[in-house]
Amino acid sequence: MGSIRRTPCSMHMPKYESHGGHIYCSVKGCDFHCSDKKPSTMSMHVSIKHKPATYDCPYGCDKKFSNKTFLRQHIASNHNDEKKFKCTKCNFTCKTKGTMLQHDIRHYNIKSLFKPSCEGHVECLGCNKVITKGSRIYHAARCFETNINTKSILTNRRVEDLEMEARGVPLCGVTPEFDNWLDKVFGEENYVAEPLDVCLPATPV
């Protein structure tokens, strides 16, 4: 019934139940509802469950879809032989980005990302979300892309270093960017760059 799935653990109750913010599906006879802070969830529900399937598969497989995104995903997975996504760590190739994300995360120790919760559930240490054990790989793949805490746990690197790397700040060795920064700070005549075998402290932006 609706979008709420009751479980023995109160931890899994949707957060919107605490503040009372609900939006309900406007289609008569449908009792689906979700948080008023996530209207995109309702839009997706209406698109999947109630919008007429007007996009036919051009490959003649009798499949119909309610929007172009679902149609493109269907074609990429079932009718396109081109495997344009290649893993940077092994020789694996696939057709869709989602498949690649779930493959790539297997190169990390995803067990370190979760701690036990109530029966049949685990909690992600990166985002603190409680999920079922069966969805660990899918969740880890998505969370790795969007949550820097998750990336820090799986790569064993500091959050500060990952943030510096994302901004293009050199962390180790003497690079041209680091050399130019030292010239500006200390003056070109007072500093001579020499090769170093140790990590240098991160430079300020």
Secondary structure as a PSIPRED ss2 file (coil, helix, strand):
# PSIPRED VFORMAT (PSIPRED V4.0)

   1 M C   1.000  0.000  0.000
   2 G C   1.000  0.000  0.000
   3 S C   1.000  0.000  0.000
   4 I C   1.000  0.000  0.000
   5 R C   1.000  0.000  0.000
   6 R C   1.000  0.000  0.000
   7 T C   1.000  0.000  0.000
   8 P C   1.000  0.000  0.000
   9 C C   1.000  0.000  0.000
  10 S H   0.000  1.000  0.000
  11 M H   0.000  1.000  0.000
  12 H H   0.000  1.000  0.000
  13 M C   1.000  0.000  0.000
  14 P C   1.000  0.000  0.000
  15 K C   1.000  0.000  0.000
  16 Y H   0.000  1.000  0.000
  17 E H   0.000  1.000  0.000
  18 S H   0.000  1.000  0.000
  19 H H   0.000  1.000  0.000
  20 G C   1.000  0.000  0.000
  21 G C   1.000  0.000  0.000
  22 H E   0.000  0.000  1.000
  23 I E   0.000  0.000  1.000
  24 Y E   0.000  0.000  1.000
  25 C C   1.000  0.000  0.000
  26 S C   1.000  0.000  0.000
  27 V C   1.000  0.000  0.000
  28 K C   1.000  0.000  0.000
  29 G C   1.000  0.000  0.000
  30 C C   1.000  0.000  0.000
  31 D C   1.000  0.000  0.000
  32 F C   1.000  0.000  0.000
  33 H E   0.000  0.000  1.000
  34 C E   0.000  0.000  1.000
  35 S E   0.000  0.000  1.000
  36 D C   1.000  0.000  0.000
  37 K C   1.000  0.000  0.000
  38 K C   1.000  0.000  0.000
  39 P H   0.000  1.000  0.000
  40 S H   0.000  1.000  0.000
  41 T H   0.000  1.000  0.000
  42 M H   0.000  1.000  0.000
  43 S H   0.000  1.000  0.000
  44 M H   0.000  1.000  0.000
  45 H H   0.000  1.000  0.000
  46 V H   0.000  1.000  0.000
  47 S H   0.000  1.000  0.000
  48 I H   0.000  1.000  0.000
  49 K H   0.000  1.000  0.000
  50 H C   1.000  0.000  0.000
  51 K C   1.000  0.000  0.000
  52 P C   1.000  0.000  0.000
  53 A C   1.000  0.000  0.000
  54 T C   1.000  0.000  0.000
  55 Y E   0.000  0.000  1.000
  56 D E   0.000  0.000  1.000
  57 C C   1.000  0.000  0.000
  58 P C   1.000  0.000  0.000
  59 Y C   1.000  0.000  0.000
  60 G C   1.000  0.000  0.000
  61 C C   1.000  0.000  0.000
  62 D C   1.000  0.000  0.000
  63 K C   1.000  0.000  0.000
  64 K E   0.000  0.000  1.000
  65 F E   0.000  0.000  1.000
  66 S C   1.000  0.000  0.000
  67 N C   1.000  0.000  0.000
  68 K H   0.000  1.000  0.000
  69 T H   0.000  1.000  0.000
  70 F H   0.000  1.000  0.000
  71 L H   0.000  1.000  0.000
  72 R H   0.000  1.000  0.000
  73 Q H   0.000  1.000  0.000
  74 H H   0.000  1.000  0.000
  75 I H   0.000  1.000  0.000
  76 A H   0.000  1.000  0.000
  77 S H   0.000  1.000  0.000
  78 N H   0.000  1.000  0.000
  79 H C   1.000  0.000  0.000
  80 N C   1.000  0.000  0.000
  81 D C   1.000  0.000  0.000
  82 E C   1.000  0.000  0.000
  83 K C   1.000  0.000  0.000
  84 K C   1.000  0.000  0.000
  85 F E   0.000  0.000  1.000
  86 K E   0.000  0.000  1.000
  87 C C   1.000  0.000  0.000
  88 T C   1.000  0.000  0.000
  89 K C   1.000  0.000  0.000
  90 C C   1.000  0.000  0.000
  91 N C   1.000  0.000  0.000
  92 F C   1.000  0.000  0.000
  93 T E   0.000  0.000  1.000
  94 C E   0.000  0.000  1.000
  95 K C   1.000  0.000  0.000
  96 T C   1.000  0.000  0.000
  97 K H   0.000  1.000  0.000
  98 G H   0.000  1.000  0.000
  99 T H   0.000  1.000  0.000
 100 M H   0.000  1.000  0.000
 101 L H   0.000  1.000  0.000
 102 Q H   0.000  1.000  0.000
 103 H H   0.000  1.000  0.000
 104 D H   0.000  1.000  0.000
 105 I H   0.000  1.000  0.000
 106 R H   0.000  1.000  0.000
 107 H H   0.000  1.000  0.000
 108 Y C   1.000  0.000  0.000
 109 N C   1.000  0.000  0.000
 110 I H   0.000  1.000  0.000
 111 K H   0.000  1.000  0.000
 112 S H   0.000  1.000  0.000
 113 L H   0.000  1.000  0.000
 114 F E   0.000  0.000  1.000
 115 K E   0.000  0.000  1.000
 116 P E   0.000  0.000  1.000
 117 S C   1.000  0.000  0.000
 118 C C   1.000  0.000  0.000
 119 E C   1.000  0.000  0.000
 120 G C   1.000  0.000  0.000
 121 H E   0.000  0.000  1.000
 122 V E   0.000  0.000  1.000
 123 E E   0.000  0.000  1.000
 124 C E   0.000  0.000  1.000
 125 L C   1.000  0.000  0.000
 126 G C   1.000  0.000  0.000
 127 C C   1.000  0.000  0.000
 128 N C   1.000  0.000  0.000
 129 K C   1.000  0.000  0.000
 130 V E   0.000  0.000  1.000
 131 I E   0.000  0.000  1.000
 132 T E   0.000  0.000  1.000
 133 K H   0.000  1.000  0.000
 134 G H   0.000  1.000  0.000
 135 S H   0.000  1.000  0.000
 136 R H   0.000  1.000  0.000
 137 I H   0.000  1.000  0.000
 138 Y H   0.000  1.000  0.000
 139 H H   0.000  1.000  0.000
 140 A H   0.000  1.000  0.000
 141 A H   0.000  1.000  0.000
 142 R H   0.000  1.000  0.000
 143 C H   0.000  1.000  0.000
 144 F H   0.000  1.000  0.000
 145 E H   0.000  1.000  0.000
 146 T H   0.000  1.000  0.000
 147 N C   1.000  0.000  0.000
 148 I H   0.000  1.000  0.000
 149 N H   0.000  1.000  0.000
 150 T H   0.000  1.000  0.000
 151 K H   0.000  1.000  0.000
 152 S H   0.000  1.000  0.000
 153 I H   0.000  1.000  0.000
 154 L H   0.000  1.000  0.000
 155 T H   0.000  1.000  0.000
 156 N C   1.000  0.000  0.000
 157 R C   1.000  0.000  0.000
 158 R C   1.000  0.000  0.000
 159 V H   0.000  1.000  0.000
 160 E H   0.000  1.000  0.000
 161 D H   0.000  1.000  0.000
 162 L H   0.000  1.000  0.000
 163 E H   0.000  1.000  0.000
 164 M H   0.000  1.000  0.000
 165 E H   0.000  1.000  0.000
 166 A H   0.000  1.000  0.000
 167 R C   1.000  0.000  0.000
 168 G C   1.000  0.000  0.000
 169 V C   1.000  0.000  0.000
 170 P C   1.000  0.000  0.000
 171 L C   1.000  0.000  0.000
 172 C E   0.000  0.000  1.000
 173 G C   1.000  0.000  0.000
 174 V C   1.000  0.000  0.000
 175 T C   1.000  0.000  0.000
 176 P H   0.000  1.000  0.000
 177 E H   0.000  1.000  0.000
 178 F H   0.000  1.000  0.000
 179 D H   0.000  1.000  0.000
 180 N H   0.000  1.000  0.000
 181 W H   0.000  1.000  0.000
 182 L H   0.000  1.000  0.000
 183 D H   0.000  1.000  0.000
 184 K H   0.000  1.000  0.000
 185 V H   0.000  1.000  0.000
 186 F H   0.000  1.000  0.000
 187 G C   1.000  0.000  0.000
 188 E H   0.000  1.000  0.000
 189 E H   0.000  1.000  0.000
 190 N H   0.000  1.000  0.000
 191 Y C   1.000  0.000  0.000
 192 V C   1.000  0.000  0.000
 193 A C   1.000  0.000  0.000
 194 E C   1.000  0.000  0.000
 195 P C   1.000  0.000  0.000
 196 L C   1.000  0.000  0.000
 197 D C   1.000  0.000  0.000
 198 V C   1.000  0.000  0.000
 199 C E   0.000  0.000  1.000
 200 L C   1.000  0.000  0.000
 201 P C   1.000  0.000  0.000
 202 A C   1.000  0.000  0.000
 203 T C   1.000  0.000  0.000
 204 P C   1.000  0.000  0.000
 205 V C   1.000  0.000  0.000
